[in-house]
Amino acid sequence: MKNTQTGMPKEQGRTAKKFPVKPLMIAGAVLALIIICMVIEAVNTRKLVIVNNTKSDIESIQLYFEDMEDDTFYILKDKQPLSVEAGSKYSGSFVSSKEMAEYGSFLMIDVKFADKEMAQTYAGYFTRTFTGKIKLEFNDSGDGNISMDIKAGDGLFQTTKYTDCDETQELFED
């Protein structure tokens, strides 16, 4: 028997080719991460979340886009006006409009709490057709005031680059 360079007999020195397990595991993990990111982004498309952390019921809330030409587009056509009980949350989808992106538009919010007057406010400046996620969160801020956190963002990380809508407003200041 001949010895190989390692000093082992030639028949024992031959080894089977190993399957590249680590690169395939890494590729599989990257593919799984991409799929998870795509699913998260799909879930956040045309989504509306309203959280009422106050002690008062929201009797009605209407959301619509208004452009510089005073054209309006209601995003919850089938559920206008919407009501949300105290301490609860609404989650649903909305309709978007391509026409509203021509001139840019504002998100208009009309909200009526059970023990308050109607408050009308606007948020952000939307420079293209919005298909992301809108989240409104209402909190008691003391002295009878209610604060409203508004965020409207696109994509996986909810970027506000094209909406300029990430703010907190006091609704009922004295």
N, C-alpha and C positions, 0 to 999 in steps of 0.2 A: 504494500500500500504506500502511496506517495503522501507525503505530508504537505499541507498548504503552508503559506507564510506564517500562519498563526500556530503552526505545530499540530494541527488537528488532521486526522485523516480526511482525504478529499471528499468522501461520501458524507461525512458528518459536517463538513464545513459549508455545505450548501444549505441556505435557509430560504424559506418561502418568502415571497415579496409581501411586505406588510401593506395593508389597506390604509390610506391616509385618513385616519379617524378624526384627528383634531381639526384639520381644515374643514372637513365636512360638518363637524359639530358647530364650528364658528359660523359657517355659511348658513346653517339651519337656524341658529340663534338670531342672526341678522335678518333673515327672511321672516321669522316669527315676529320680531320687533317691528318690521315694516308693516306687516299685516295688522298688528295691534294698533299702530298709529293710524292706519287707514280706517279702521273700525271706529276709533275714537273721533276722528274728524267727521266721519259720516253721521255719527250720533249727534254731533253739534251743528248740523246743517239745518237751517230754518227752525231753530228751536227757541222757545220762549219759556223763561222760568220767572215766576213771581213768588217771592217769599214774603209773607206777612208776619213779622216778628213783633207786632204791636198787640195791644189789648183791645183794639177796635177792629170790627169787620170792615173790609173794603166793600162798599155797596156796589160800586161800579168803577171799572177802569177801562179806558179806551186808549189804544195805541194806534198811531197813524204817522205816516211820513208826509211832510209838507215841504214843497219846494219854493223857490223864490218867486214863482209865478202864482203862488197861492193855490196850486193844485194839491189835492190831498189824496192819499191812498191808505185806506184802513187795512191793517195787516191781519186782523182777526174778524173778517167779514161775517163768518157764521156764528161767532160767539160774542157779538157786541151787544150790550156791554157785559163784561166779565166781572164776577164777584169772587172774592177770596176771603174766607173766614179768618178771624184772629188766630194767630199761632199756626196757620196752615200754609200750604204751598201749592201752587198751580204749575203744572209742567205740560207743555203742548207744543204744537208747531204753528207756524204762521206762513202766510203767502207773501211772496216778494214780487216787486214790479220793476220791470226794466225801464219803464217810462220815467220813473222817479230819479233815475241816475243821470239824466241828460243835463240838468242844471245843478245838481247837488240838492240835498234835502236834509231836514232836521227831523229827529224823532220827537213827535209831540205826544205828551202824556196827559190825559185828563183823568184825575182820580178823585173819588168821593168816598170819604170814610163816614161811618155811621153817625158820628157825633161832630162832624166838621163840615165846612163848606167845600164846594168843588174847587180843587186846585188844578190849574193848568200850567204846565211847564214844558220846556223843550230841552233836548240834550243832543250833543254831538253835531257833527256835520258829515253826512254820508256822501262821498264823492263817486260812488259806483253802486250798482245793484247789490244790495246786501242780502247774503244768504247764510250768514253765520248764526251766532247765538246772542240773544238779548236776555240779560238777567237784571231784574229789578228786586231790590231787597229793602223792605220798609222796617224801620226800627224806631222805638220810642226814644226820643233824645232828651226828655225832661222838659219841664215848663209847658207841657201840652203840645210841644212840637213833635213832628215826625220827620226823621231823616230818610232820604231815599238814595240808595246807592244804585247807580246805573252803569252797566257795562255792556257794550255791544262789540263783539270781536269776531274775527274770521279765523278759520284754520285751527290747527291742533293746539296752538298756544294762545288762542283768543287774542290775536294782535288787533290793536285799535288804529293801525296806520291809516286805513281808509275810512274810519268812522269818527275819530276824535271824540269817542264816547266812553269815558271812564271817569266818572265824577260822583260826588256826593252833594245832594241839595237838601236844604231845610224847606219843608213845604209850608208850614204854618207858623211863620215867625210873627211875633207881636210887634 
